[in-house]
């Protein structure tokens, strides 16, 4: 069981970014970890490549706007981090999303935000930013929803279990939360639920985790909505699950449950590919 000691926080200009900073500070303090905050959005010139035809003056104006947006995000970060020595602001060459992916390879955990298409500041964040990071880097991520309050994380945890590598990695990653949780629930969709749930229960018990097991019925092609509904019924404050996807024609094709949860999440989700 590896407690996260190195956390990489995604910073942008969205309305919920301040909350991500505050939650990351709490995580760093709880796990005696260090967190690196990296501002990462697509530069305006790459978002509007035709602007380069306007010459150096237009390109300069766009670069100036990029600097202003970054400075605004930095100011918000400083206020939310409360000068915690555990959080460090860093800047790389241009802060583009691919640089964030490279830095994620050196972190135990990423803290990301669900994309809110209604927030104008999210325009600089690729729509597939979160799943790309999860699948390309293989690093675990705590993804925070853009809607609803987040009072606590990890006191009442729901684990979505499948007999797969992704789910096994998710459970192993979640153990630092599970051993501290007041309540742990596990749900399994598929055949032989008693045998499967008993096997996982024995594994969790070796780590001192007592879990309540739930049989979700036959395996579903897209269990995402069912997972979120059960999480709401249980008043869970954290969902643990594997992230499923594969590459096809240079784009990621996500599994049904992964796609649904990333689109409609109502609570923090710890995901691992």
Secondary structure, DSSP 8 states (H G I E B T S, - for coil): -----EEEEEE-SSTTHHHHHHHHHHHHHHTT-EEEEEE----HHHHTGGGGGG-HHHHHHHHHHHHHHHHHHHHHHHHHHTT-TTEEEE--SS--HHHHHHHHTT-SEEEEE---TTSGGGGGS-TTHHHHHHHHH---EEEE-SSS----SSSEEEEEE-SSHHHHHHHHHHHHHHTT-SEEEEEEESS-HHHHHHHHHHHHHHTT---EEEEEES--S--HHHHHHHHHHTT-SEEEEE--EEEETTEEEE-HHHHHHHHH--S-EEEE-
